[in-house]
Structure formats: C-alpha cells, structure tokens
Amino acid sequence: MEQKHNLERLSRLLGQWLLCAVVLAAALPAGAAATLHLGPRPTTYDTAGYLERLDDPRGTLDAAQADAAEGWAPLPGSLNAGFTRSAIWLRLTVDVDEAEPDGWMLRLGNALLDDVQVYVQERGAWVLLGHGGEDVPRRDWPVDYRSPAFRFAPATAGRHVLLLRLQGKNAIVTRLEIMPRLAFENQSRREGLLFGAYAGFYLLLIGLHAVFWRMTRAPMSGLFFAYIGFCVFNEVLSLGPIQQLTGLPVEISDPLVGLGIACALPIAVAMALRQMDVGRLYPRAVRWTLRLLSAVVLVCSLLILSGRFAAGMQPIQLLAIVMIPVLVTLAGCLMWRGWRPARYFVPIFGVFYAGVAIGFLRNLGVVPVNAFTEYSSMLGTMVHMLLLSLFIIGRHERQRRARELRQANLAAELAREHNQRLERQVAQRTADLSEEIRRREQVEEELRQALESERQVLAEQRDFVAMVSHEFRTPLAIIGTSAQQLSRNLDAPLDKSQARCRNIWEASLRLLSLVDQYLTDDRIREPRAELQEDLCDLRGMLAELESAFPQGRIRCRFDLQDVSLRSDAGLLHIALRNLLANADRHAPAGSVVDVSVRDGGRVLDIEVSNRGPRIPEPERGRLFQKYYRGQSARLKPGAGLGLYLVRSIAARLGGSVILAQAGGEEPVTFRLSLPRRTAA
C-alpha cells in the first residue's frame, strides 16, 4: 500500500511539472524578441531574452541581406551555438530614452571569438560600428579589452537596431551586455583587480609549493606543478588577458588553448588517481587508462594542429565529462571498501569537477550562458587548487610524523638513513669527478680541433706556395723571354714584335687576374669589411664583360626587362667575370657560352652554360673548394680560386651559387642567385 501511495504521489508531481512546462511554453513569445529599453539611470543591461538569432551556414550574407533574411528566431537567453562553422547573426533592438554623452558600451563575454562585426542602422543604411575578434590584430580593436567590446553612441534618442556577426573555431558561447562608458571602465578596473588577485593567488600557491617541493621532494609535488600549470594556463588563455597584454595572434592562441585543454586531461586524471592512491590497488588498470587517454589526446592534438579545431576539442570535452562520473563512482566504491585516501576525493575534486562540467556543458550548449557559468571554472579551479595544496602538504606532514615515530622506535632506521646519506655524498662526489673528467675531455677536444685547424691552415699555405711557384712563374717567364727577345732584336719585323708585346700583355693580364683573385679573397675574409652597395646595371656589366672575350663567344639573354639591383658592383663584377672565365676555359673552341638572366621570385637567377665535358660525380662536391682543380683543368692555366671566389662573393652578397647541371646531354650550368634589393 505504501509503495502504491508513493507511485501516486510521483505521478501527481510529474503531472504538475508537465503542466508548468506547458504554461511556460505558452507564455514565451512566438514572434520577434522584445525591445531593450535603455533608461536614463546608468546601469548594466543583460541582453538575454532580447536577442534574435540567424544562422548563416556559408557566411556570405552582409548586414542588409541578413536583416532582410527569413529565419530569425528569438533567443530565450544568451547565445550558445556550440562548435559550428556557420556565421551567427544576432539582432538587438534598443530603445534609448536620451543620448548618453559618452555613449554605451557593448561587451561580449567570450574572448576566443575569431571574428566579431557590429553594425548599426543609420538613415536606412547599415554602418559598421566596429570590428574585433582574434582574427583582427589587437591594435586594431575599437576598445582595448580582453574580449570584443564596442562603443555605441547614438546621436539621438529613440529606437535603434544593432546587428552582430560572430564566427569562431571555438564554441560560440557568449553573453552580450550593454552598459554606460563609466560603468564599463569601472568593471574593467574590477576585472583587472580580480585577475591580479587571481594571478597573485596562483603565484603565491606556486611559490609555496616550490619551496615545499625544494625542501621535501614530495612525490606529488612535481605532478601538482604540471597540473596547476596547465589549469592556470587554460583559464588565463580562455579569459583573454594574455592575448590583451601581449597581442598573441589567433594562429598561436587557439592551438595553445586546444593543446592546453587536451594535455590537461591525462594530467588531471593522473592527479586524481594519485590522490586516491589507486595505483597501489590496480597498477595495470591505471597504466592502461593513462596510455589510452594519452593516445586520445595525441589524436585530438593532431586534429587541433591540422586546423580541425572542433573535431579535436569536442571529443576531449566529452571525454572529460565522462571521466568525472567515472572517477566519482570509483571514489565511492573505494570508500565503501574502506580505502582511506578515497575519503578526500569528493571534497577536493568535487568543486573542480562541478566548475569544469558547467563550463564544458556551456560550450556544448546544454546549460545557459551567464556570469556564473562564465566564471564557474575559474572559481572551482581556485578552490580545488587550494584544497589539493592543503591535502598534499597535510599528507606529507602526516607521513613525516609517521616517519619520526618509526625513527624514535627503531634505532636501525637511523643507521639506514646514515648509510643513505653517505651513499648520496659518494654519488655527489662521483658526479663531481665525472663532471671534471667531462670538462677535461671537452678541453682536449677543443685542443684537438685547434690543432686540426692549424694543420688545415698549414696545408692551405703549402698549397698557396705551390700554386704561386707554378702559376706566377709561367707568366713571369713569358714576360722575361719576350722582353729579352725584344731587346736583342730591335730591328725584328713588326709582326714579331707585336706578337712578343701581345705575349707580355697577356702574361701581365694573367698575373693581374691572379693578384686580383688573392686580394678579393682577402677582402671577403676580412670580417670588418663593409659592402659598397649601389644600384648595379646588370645588363651593362654583362655587356662590358662580354667585350673582353672574342666576338660571339658570349651570348646573353634576358627574360625580364628590369635587371637592376642593389649590390656591391665590384664584388659582383668579379663573380661574373670568374663564372664567364671558367665557362670560356672549359668550353670547346668555336662554341658559345650562354648567359641567361631570369626572375626567381625574391631572387635574380644568372645562369652561365657551356658545352664543356661532363663533370664526374666525385668532383661535383669539391668544385667550390679553395685551390681545387678537376681532372679536365689540370692541363689548363688557373689557380683553383675562381669558383671558390664566386661562392664566397655570393654568400657575402646574401645569395648563393650552385651547379645546376653537370653536363652530358645537357650543358654544364652554374646558377648564381642574388636577392632582389632594388632601388625602391
């Protein structure tokens, strides 16, 4: 009978609830939202219940098209669209009694909105009131505030219509408040004080645990540092003060928010399991649970980094909501079995789970958006961190007292601790000796490298002496022999005298070229030498160099009109001359050396090609080494400095030179790339 009576009472109660729901549904307005009345008394107005919503799946509507579109629906509360790619339009109609001198401020509570545009209707046309959001640089926001805020200053009293366009990768959940300018500034100051107290609280807590961990080395302190760090990191980025102070762009802030929330999940679960000491009961289950969570977090993190923010965030938030009842149920079962550490779980983690669950349910569109749900996670986290900190310190204190009691009863414990202390000292001294040995080995390695560098310098000096003795002797011998022949045969025929003079002239040019190469090498290697940059006419420079070779030997082609650039004309002239001389030296007689100038985007590409023999594979990596000469150049004059100087000059001018083609079916081609620093 009693059970039947209870069922009847339950049926009547359900009937009353259904009746109330029907009455409330009938009482709700079916048409447009009501008009918000802005009276003369300065106060803050919450727009919940005064907004109309329109979804724009493609995001292509402008303000006029959105206002004229069908599908506007009144919002019973604040906006809670969840994770969506659609643009959300909000329409608010306000009735202003009298114009405020400083105007009104429109404030949105969500700091993670990507794009916020506010329009006001003036004289039948829609005018952009302001543009904000994370996609807009902070310096371009109309109001310097942690979340999008806009100034609304109607010139006349009466009815005004406002349109707001919202987009975001995060959950589009926000409150919209209208307040006088002075009230907004006062609220900004109060929020500054609140965030200052918030930061001071966590700095004090972190400093306290830093000292505590430094003194005690408690096992949970390290995990607590990671735990509190991620929680504070996520809260601060979600509320927006860091983005406001540093101007952090959305390309960095949004992935940081997503990765912070994702990484905080396995750390929070590990902290809860460690607090209940579940690892002592079910070590394998704890390990596999954390591995599974880490795998899910890794997949979701990759989705977040790839730009699929909602696909990565929704599983994390749903999994976090699922883990809350799982952990609470586990704590209840352990308490039922008499497991002592589980008794503290509900009071310590309950307030935190309540705040996080409210925040996640708000993002998923389950609970309404208001001041309590907006700051519930922050308040719950602060209380939770304080309780958890006291628990860690208290548990360590209880363990310390238990150790002292055991030490008082067992003298052998003192001997063991003494042995451990000696072992630590020996380990420290061993580490010091290892560090000393490592330092000496490092010094030996540095000396070895210095010796190797010295050997390399000596080898270069030997190569230089050998090259000078060979390369300088030949033109000097030609000059001396030709001069003797001229002096001995002053009456010789004119053509012979001219040939001997030409030999002297060519030998002197060869000597001058060698000396010029050495001086150029010294100038490039001088660290304090400055570039003499000026506007260089590449077309004229190549024409001048072309005239130094037999007619028709050099053929230039320009694939663009403007080939001028800013560079060091002297160094560039030497580099081009060496490239042309190298190509002329290896090209067959009667063939043409092609020079092409092309546009490489940010660089200017100069390619020098000749139909010379194919360069073997082992020689290609050494072409730009100092004094190196390939097999095909051994019987030809040269010092092995030409291509080395080209590479050094290209690097000094901010460019590069490569072997583009090694010969064979295609011509041997060297490509010199220089940055396009024009006169403009």
C-alpha positions in Angstrom: 0.0 0.0 0.0 2.8 2.4 0.9 4.5 1.7 -2.4 1.3 2.3 -4.3 0.8 5.6 -2.4 4.3 6.7 -3.4 3.7 5.9 -7.0 0.5 8.0 -7.0 2.4 11.0 -5.4 5.1 10.6 -8.1 2.5 10.6 -10.8 0.8 13.8 -9.5 4.2 15.5 -9.2 5.1 14.7 -12.8 1.7 15.9 -14.0 2.3 19.2 -12.2 5.7 19.6 -13.8 4.3 18.9 -17.3 1.5 21.4 -16.7 4.0 24.1 -15.6 6.1 23.4 -18.7 3.1 23.8 -21.0 2.2 27.1 -19.3 5.7 28.4 -19.6 5.9 27.3 -23.3 2.6 29.1 -24.0 3.8 32.2 -22.2 7.0 32.5 -24.3 6.8 35.0 -27.2 6.4 33.4 -30.5 7.4 36.4 -32.6 10.3 38.7 -32.5 12.3 39.4 -29.4 11.3 42.3 -27.1 12.9 45.7 -27.3 15.6 46.5 -24.7 14.8 49.8 -23.0 17.9 51.9 -22.1 16.7 54.2 -19.4 18.3 57.4 -18.1 19.5 55.6 -14.9 23.1 54.4 -15.6 23.1 50.6 -15.2 24.3 47.4 -16.9 21.7 45.7 -19.1 21.9 42.0 -19.9 20.5 41.3 -23.4 19.3 37.8 -22.6 15.8 37.5 -23.8 16.1 40.5 -26.2 18.2 38.9 -28.9 17.2 37.3 -32.2 19.4 34.7 -33.9 20.0 33.9 -37.6 22.4 31.2 -38.8 24.4 31.9 -42.0 25.9 28.5 -42.9 28.0 29.8 -45.8 28.9 33.1 -44.1 28.2 35.2 -47.2 25.4 37.5 -46.0 26.1 41.1 -45.4 24.2 43.2 -42.9 21.4 44.3 -45.2 20.9 40.7 -46.5 21.0 39.3 -43.0 18.4 41.8 -41.7 16.1 41.0 -44.6 16.6 37.3 -44.5 14.0 34.9 -43.1 14.7 32.5 -40.3 15.2 34.9 -37.4 14.3 33.3 -34.1 14.2 34.8 -30.7 16.7 33.7 -28.1 15.3 32.9 -24.7 18.7 33.6 -23.1 22.3 34.3 -24.1 23.9 32.9 -27.3 25.0 29.3 -27.1 25.7 27.9 -30.6 28.4 25.4 -29.6 31.0 24.4 -32.1 29.8 25.5 -35.6 31.4 26.7 -38.8 28.4 28.9 -39.6 28.3 32.6 -39.1 25.9 33.6 -36.3 23.9 36.8 -36.7 22.3 38.5 -33.6 19.8 41.3 -33.9 19.1 43.6 -30.9 16.6 46.4 -30.9 17.2 49.0 -28.2 15.0 52.0 -27.2 17.2 54.9 -25.9 15.4 57.5 -23.7 18.1 60.0 -24.1 21.6 60.0 -25.7 24.4 59.4 -23.3 27.3 61.9 -23.6 29.9 59.2 -23.6 27.7 56.6 -25.3 27.1 53.0 -24.3 29.5 50.0 -24.4 28.6 46.6 -25.9 30.7 43.8 -24.3 30.8 40.2 -25.3 31.9 37.7 -22.7 33.8 35.3 -24.9 37.4 36.2 -25.5 38.0 33.4 -28.0 35.7 34.5 -30.8 37.6 34.7 -34.1 35.5 37.4 -35.9 33.0 39.9 -34.4 31.4 42.6 -36.5 28.8 45.1 -35.2 26.5 47.1 -37.4 24.0 49.9 -36.6 21.2 51.1 -38.8 21.5 54.8 -39.6 19.3 56.6 -42.1 18.2 53.3 -43.6 21.7 52.0 -44.2 23.9 49.7 -42.2 27.1 51.2 -40.9 29.9 49.2 -39.4 30.2 50.1 -35.7 33.4 48.1 -35.0 35.4 45.0 -36.0 37.1 42.8 -33.4 37.9 39.2 -32.6 41.1 37.1 -32.6 41.4 37.3 -36.4 41.9 41.1 -36.1 45.2 42.3 -34.6 44.7 43.6 -31.1 46.0 47.1 -32.0 43.0 47.4 -34.5 40.3 46.6 -31.9 38.0 49.5 -31.3 38.3 49.1 -27.5 41.4 47.7 -25.7 39.7 44.9 -23.6 40.2 41.2 -23.1 37.1 40.3 -25.1 35.4 42.1 -28.0 33.8 45.4 -26.9 32.4 48.3 -29.0 31.2 51.8 -28.3 27.6 52.6 -29.2 26.9 56.4 -29.2 23.6 57.2 -30.8 23.3 60.8 -31.7 19.5 60.9 -31.0 17.1 59.1 -28.7 14.6 56.6 -30.0 14.7 53.1 -31.4 18.0 51.7 -32.8 18.7 48.3 -34.4 22.0 46.5 -33.9 23.3 43.5 -35.9 26.2 41.4 -34.6 28.0 38.8 -36.8 30.0 36.2 -34.9 32.4 33.4 -36.2 34.8 31.2 -34.4 36.6 27.9 -34.3 35.9 27.6 -30.5 32.5 27.2 -29.1 30.4 30.3 -30.0 29.1 30.9 -26.5 28.8 34.4 -25.1 26.8 37.0 -23.2 26.1 40.4 -24.6 25.9 43.3 -22.1 25.2 47.0 -22.6 26.5 49.4 -20.1 27.4 53.1 -19.8 31.0 54.1 -20.5 31.8 54.8 -16.9 30.3 51.5 -15.7 32.4 49.7 -18.3 35.6 51.4 -17.2 34.8 50.6 -13.6 34.1 47.0 -14.5 37.4 46.8 -16.4 39.2 48.1 -13.3 37.5 45.5 -11.1 38.4 42.7 -13.6 42.0 44.0 -13.5 41.9 43.7 -9.7 40.3 40.3 -10.0 42.9 39.0 -12.4 45.6 40.5 -10.3 44.3 38.7 -7.3 43.9 35.6 -9.4 47.5 35.8 -10.6 48.7 36.6 -7.1 46.8 33.7 -5.6 48.4 31.2 -8.0 51.9 32.8 -7.8 51.7 32.5 -4.0 50.5 28.9 -4.3 53.2 28.0 -6.9 55.9 29.8 -4.8 54.7 28.0 -1.7 54.9 24.6 -3.4 58.2 25.4 -5.0 59.7 25.9 -1.5 57.8 22.9 -0.2 59.0 20.7 -3.1 62.5 22.1 -2.7 62.5 21.2 0.9 60.6 17.9 0.9 60.8 16.4 -2.6 57.3 15.1 -2.1 56.3 12.8 -5.0 53.0 14.5 -5.8 54.6 18.0 -5.9 56.1 17.6 -9.4 52.8 16.3 -10.8 51.0 19.1 -8.9 53.2 21.7 -10.7 52.2 20.3 -14.1 48.6 20.1 -13.0 48.3 23.6 -11.7 50.4 25.0 -14.6 48.0 23.6 -17.2 44.9 24.6 -15.3 46.1 28.2 -14.9 47.4 28.3 -18.5 44.0 27.2 -19.8 42.0 29.6 -17.6 44.1 32.6 -18.5 44.0 31.9 -22.2 40.3 31.3 -22.2 39.5 34.6 -20.4 41.8 36.6 -22.7 44.1 38.8 -20.5 47.2 37.3 -22.0 46.1 38.0 -25.6 45.2 41.5 -24.5 48.6 42.2 -22.9 50.8 40.5 -25.4 48.8 40.8 -28.6 49.1 37.0 -29.1 47.8 36.2 -32.6 45.0 33.7 -33.1 47.3 31.3 -35.1 49.1 30.8 -31.8 46.4 31.3 -29.1 43.8 28.9 -30.4 46.2 25.9 -30.8 47.6 26.7 -27.4 44.1 26.7 -25.9 43.2 23.4 -27.6 46.5 21.7 -26.7 46.4 23.0 -23.2 42.9 21.6 -22.6 43.9 18.3 -24.3 47.1 17.8 -22.4 45.4 18.8 -19.1 43.1 15.8 -19.3 45.6 12.9 -18.7 47.4 15.0 -16.1 44.1 15.7 -14.3 43.2 12.0 -14.4 46.7 11.0 -13.2 46.4 13.6 -10.4 43.0 12.2 -9.3 44.3 8.6 -9.4 47.4 9.5 -7.5 45.4 11.4 -4.9 43.2 8.3 -4.3 46.4 6.1 -4.5 44.6 3.7 -6.9 48.0 2.6 -8.3 48.6 0.5 -5.2 45.4 -1.4 -5.8 45.2 -1.6 -9.7 48.6 -0.7 -11.2 47.9 -2.3 -14.6 44.5 -0.6 -14.9 46.0 2.8 -14.0 48.8 2.4 -16.6 46.4 1.3 -19.4 43.9 4.1 -18.6 46.6 6.8 -18.8 48.0 5.2 -22.0 44.5 5.2 -23.6 43.9 8.8 -22.6 47.3 9.9 -23.9 46.6 8.2 -27.2 43.2 10.0 -27.5 44.9 13.3 -26.5 47.6 12.7 -29.2 45.0 12.2 -31.9 42.9 15.2 -30.8 46.0 17.4 -30.6 47.0 16.4 -34.2 43.4 17.4 -35.3 43.7 20.7 -33.5 47.1 21.4 -35.1 45.8 20.5 -38.5 43.1 23.2 -38.2 40.2 20.9 -37.4 39.6 22.6 -34.0 36.1 21.4 -33.3 36.8 17.8 -34.3 39.7 17.8 -31.8 38.1 19.7 -28.9 34.6 18.1 -28.8 36.0 14.5 -28.0 38.3 16.0 -25.3 35.4 17.8 -23.6 33.0 14.9 -23.9 35.7 12.5 -22.6 36.4 14.9 -19.7 32.7 15.0 -18.8 32.5 11.2 -19.0 35.6 10.8 -16.7 34.0 12.9 -14.0 31.3 10.4 -13.0 33.7 7.5 -13.6 36.2 8.9 -11.1 33.4 9.9 -8.6 32.0 6.4 -8.9 35.4 4.9 -8.4 36.0 7.0 -5.3 32.6 5.9 -3.9 33.4 2.3 -4.4 36.8 2.6 -2.7 35.2 4.5 0.2 32.7 1.7 0.5 35.6 -0.8 0.8 37.2 1.4 3.4 40.1 2.7 1.3 41.3 5.7 3.3 42.8 8.0 0.6 39.4 8.0 -1.3 37.7 9.8 1.5 39.2 13.1 0.5 38.4 12.8 -3.2 34.9 14.2 -3.3 35.5 17.4 -1.3 38.8 18.1 -3.1 37.8 17.3 -6.7 34.1 17.7 -6.5 34.1 21.6 -6.6 36.6 21.4 -9.5 34.6 18.9 -11.5 31.5 20.9 -10.9 33.1 24.1 -12.4 34.7 22.2 -15.3 31.5 20.3 -16.1 29.5 23.5 -16.1 32.0 25.2 -18.4 32.0 22.2 -20.8 28.2 21.9 -20.8 28.0 25.6 -21.5 30.3 25.1 -24.5 28.3 22.2 -25.7 25.0 24.1 -25.4 23.5 22.2 -22.5 23.4 24.9 -19.8 22.7 28.6 -20.3 25.3 31.3 -20.5 25.5 33.8 -17.6 28.0 35.3 -15.2 28.1 32.2 -13.1 28.7 29.7 -15.9 31.3 32.1 -17.4 33.5 32.1 -14.2 32.5 28.8 -12.7 35.5 27.0 -14.0 37.9 29.7 -12.6 36.3 29.8 -9.2 36.1 26.0 -8.9 39.7 25.7 -10.0 40.9 28.1 -7.4 39.0 26.4 -4.5 40.1 23.0 -5.8 43.8 24.0 -6.1 43.7 25.4 -2.5 42.2 22.2 -1.1 44.5 20.0 -3.1 47.5 22.0 -1.9 46.5 21.7 1.7 45.9 17.9 1.1 49.4 17.4 -0.3 51.1 19.4 2.4 48.9 17.7 5.1 49.6 14.2 3.8 53.3 14.9 3.7 53.1 16.2 7.2 51.3 13.1 8.4 53.9 11.0 6.6 56.7 12.9 8.2 55.2 12.4 11.7 54.8 8.7 11.0 58.5 8.6 9.9 59.6 10.4 13.1 57.6 7.9 15.2 59.2 5.0 13.4 62.6 6.6 13.8 62.0 7.0 17.6 61.1 3.3 17.9 63.7 1.8 15.6 67.4 2.7 16.0 68.2 0.7 12.9 66.3 3.3 10.8 68.9 5.9 11.8 71.7 3.7 10.6 70.0 3.1 7.3 69.4 6.8 6.8 73.0 7.4 7.7 74.1 4.9 5.1 71.8 6.5 2.5 73.3 9.9 3.3 76.8 8.6 2.8 75.7 7.0 -0.5 74.3 10.3 -1.6 77.6 12.0 -0.7 79.6 9.4 -2.6 77.2 9.8 -5.6 77.6 13.5 -5.4 81.4 13.3 -5.3 81.3 10.7 -8.1 79.2 13.1 -10.1 81.7 15.9 -9.4 84.6 13.7 -10.6 82.6 12.7 -13.7 81.9 16.4 -14.4 85.7 17.2 -14.0 86.6 14.3 -16.4 84.0 15.5 -18.9 85.3 19.1 -18.7 88.9 17.9 -19.3 87.7 15.8 -22.2 86.0 18.8 -23.6 89.2 20.9 -23.3 91.1 18.1 -25.0 88.6 18.1 -27.8 88.9 21.8 -28.2 92.7 21.5 -28.4 92.3 18.7 -30.9 90.1 20.9 -33.0 92.5 23.8 -32.8 95.3 21.5 -33.9 93.3 20.3 -36.8 92.5 23.9 -37.8 96.2 24.7 -37.6 97.0 21.8 -39.8 94.4 22.9 -42.3 96.0 26.4 -42.3 99.4 24.9 -42.9 98.0 22.8 -45.7 96.5 25.9 -47.3 99.8 27.7 -47.0 101.6 24.8 -48.7 99.0 24.8 -51.5 99.4 28.5 -51.8 103.2 28.4 -52.1 103.0 25.5 -54.6 100.4 27.4 -56.7 102.3 30.7 -56.6 105.6 28.9 -57.6 103.7 27.3 -60.6 101.2 29.9 -61.6 103.3 33.0 -61.2 106.4 31.5 -62.7 104.8 30.8 -66.1 103.6 34.3 -66.9 106.8 35.8 -65.5 108.9 33.5 -67.7 106.9 34.6 -70.7 107.4 38.2 -69.9 111.1 37.8 -69.3 111.6 35.8 -72.5 109.6 38.1 -74.7 111.4 41.2 -73.2 114.8 39.6 -73.9 113.8 38.8 -77.5 112.6 42.4 -78.0 115.8 43.9 -76.6 118.0 41.6 -78.7 116.1 42.0 -81.9 115.1 45.6 -82.0 115.1 45.5 -85.8 112.9 42.5 -86.0 109.8 42.6 -88.2 106.8 44.5 -86.8 104.5 41.4 -86.6 107.0 39.5 -84.5 107.5 42.5 -82.2 103.7 42.9 -81.9 103.4 39.1 -81.1 106.0 39.4 -78.4 104.3 42.5 -76.9 101.0 40.6 -77.0 102.6 37.8 -75.1 103.9 40.2 -72.5 100.4 41.9 -72.3 98.5 38.5 -71.9 101.0 37.3 -69.3 100.6 40.6 -67.3 96.8 40.3 -67.5 97.1 36.7 -66.1 99.3 38.0 -63.3 96.9 40.8 -62.6 94.0 38.4 -62.6 95.8 36.2 -60.0 96.7 39.1 -57.8 93.1 40.4 -58.1 91.7 37.0 -57.0 94.0 36.9 -53.9 93.1 40.5 -53.0 89.4 39.7 -53.4 89.8 36.6 -51.2 91.5 38.7 -48.5 88.8 41.3 -48.7 86.0 38.8 -48.4 87.6 37.1 -45.4 88.1 40.3 -43.6 85.2 40.4 -41.1 85.1 44.2 -40.7 84.9 44.9 -44.5 81.7 46.6 -45.4 79.8 46.1 -48.7 79.8 49.1 -51.1 76.2 48.7 -52.2 74.8 50.7 -55.1 72.4 50.4 -57.9 74.0 48.0 -60.4 73.1 47.8 -64.1 73.5 44.1 -64.7 72.8 44.5 -68.5 75.7 47.0 -68.9 78.0 44.9 -66.6 77.5 41.8 -68.7 78.0 43.8 -71.9 81.3 45.1 -70.6 82.4 41.6 -69.6 81.3 40.2 -73.0 83.6 42.6 -74.8 86.6 41.1 -73.0 86.1 37.8 -74.9 86.2 37.1 -78.7 83.2 38.3 -80.6 80.4 35.8 -80.5 81.9 33.8 -77.7 79.4 35.1 -75.0 75.7 35.2 -75.7 73.4 36.9 -73.2 69.7 36.5 -72.9 67.4 38.5 -70.5 63.9 37.1 -69.6 62.8 40.3 -67.9 63.1 44.0 -68.6 64.4 45.4 -65.3 67.6 43.7 -64.3 68.9 46.3 -62.0 69.5 45.5 -58.3 71.3 46.9 -55.3 74.6 45.2 -54.7 78.4 45.6 -54.4 79.3 46.3 -58.0 83.0 45.4 -57.5 82.3 42.0 -56.0 79.5 41.2 -58.4 81.8 42.1 -61.4 84.5 39.8 -60.1 82.0 36.9 -59.5 80.5 37.3 -63.0 84.0 37.5 -64.6 85.1 34.3 -62.9 82.0 32.5 -64.0 82.5 33.6 -67.6 86.2 32.8 -67.5 85.5 29.3 -66.1 83.0 28.6 -68.8 85.3 30.0 -71.5 88.2 27.9 -70.2 86.2 24.6 -70.4 84.0 25.3 -73.5 85.2 23.8 -76.8 86.7 26.2 -79.4 84.1 27.8 -81.6 81.2 27.1 -79.2 79.1 29.7 -77.4 78.8 30.4 -73.7 75.2 31.2 -72.9 74.3 33.6 -70.1 70.6 33.9 -69.1 69.1 36.3 -66.5 65.7 35.1 -65.1 63.3 36.2 -62.4 63.4 33.7 -59.5 60.8 35.5 -57.3 62.6 37.1 -54.5 66.0 36.4 -56.2 67.5 37.1 -59.6 68.9 34.0 -61.2 72.0 34.3 -63.5 72.8 31.0 -65.3 76.1 30.5 -67.2 76.2 27.4 -69.5 78.8 25.9 -71.7 79.1 22.7 -73.8 82.2 21.5 -71.9 83.0 17.9 -70.8 80.7 16.3 -68.2 81.8 16.8 -64.6 82.3 13.5 -62.9 80.2 12.7 -59.8 83.2 12.6 -57.3 84.3 16.1 -58.4 80.9 17.9 -58.0 81.1 18.3 -54.3 84.6 19.8 -54.4 84.1 22.3 -57.2 83.8 25.3 -54.9 86.8 24.4 -52.6 89.8 26.6 -52.4 92.7 25.6 -54.8 90.8 22.6 -56.1 91.0 21.8 -59.8 89.3 19.0 -61.6 90.9 16.5 -63.9 89.8 18.5 -67.0 91.5 21.6 -65.7 94.9 20.2 -64.8 96.4 21.0 -68.2 94.9 24.5 -68.4 96.0 27.6 -66.6 94.3 28.6 -63.4 94.8 28.7 -59.6 91.7 26.9 -58.4 90.3 30.1 -56.9 87.6 31.2 -59.5 84.6 29.1 -58.3 85.7 29.5 -54.7 85.6 33.3 -55.0 82.2 33.1 -56.7 80.8 31.1 -53.8 82.4 33.4 -51.2 81.1 36.6 -53.0 77.6 35.1 -53.4 77.4 34.3 -49.7 78.7 37.9 -48.9 76.0 39.4 -51.1 73.3 37.4 -49.5 72.9 35.0 -52.4 74.1 31.5 -53.4 75.7 29.7 -56.3 75.1 26.0 -57.3 76.0 23.6 -60.0 72.6 23.3 -61.7 73.6 20.9 -64.5 76.7 18.7 -64.6 77.0 18.2 -68.4 76.5 15.2 -70.6 73.3 15.6 -72.7 72.7 19.0 -71.1 75.3 21.8 -70.9 77.3 22.4 -67.8 75.4 25.2 -66.0 76.2 27.2 -62.9 73.4 29.3 -61.3 74.1 32.5 -59.3 71.1 33.7 -57.3 71.1 37.2 -55.8 68.4 38.9 -53.7 66.2 41.4 -55.4 67.0 44.5 -53.5 66.0 47.2 -56.0 66.4 51.0 -55.7 62.8 51.4 -54.4 
